[in-house]
Amino acid sequence: MLLFLGILLIVAGLIMLVKPKYIWAITEKWKSEGAEDPSFVYIVSIRLGGFICAIIALLCFYALSL
């Protein structure tokens, strides 16, 4: 179970770190009529969330090795 959770979190975290505009296009773009790009604050918050997901995934992998 921890292995699956770790893999899921590392994939989600890396996508959030590398492609925050992709996350915005899927989750938020449809809500606004004329928006072309996400705000700077949105990009920073998504990247921060991606970093936290990656750290938690690494902790899951560490817990498996114990």
C-alpha positions, 0 to 999 in steps of 0.5 A: 500500500505504501509503495502504491501511495509513494508512486502516486505521490511522486508522479503527482508531485513531479507533474506539479513541480514541472508543469503547474500550467498543465494542472491549472488547465485541467482544474481551473481554466474552465472556470474563467472565461478570458484567462490565458495563464495562471497567476504567479501565486497560483504557480508558486502554490502548486509547485510548493504542493508538488514539493510537499508531495514529493517529500511525502513520497520519499518518506513512504519509500523510506518507511518501506525500507525499514 
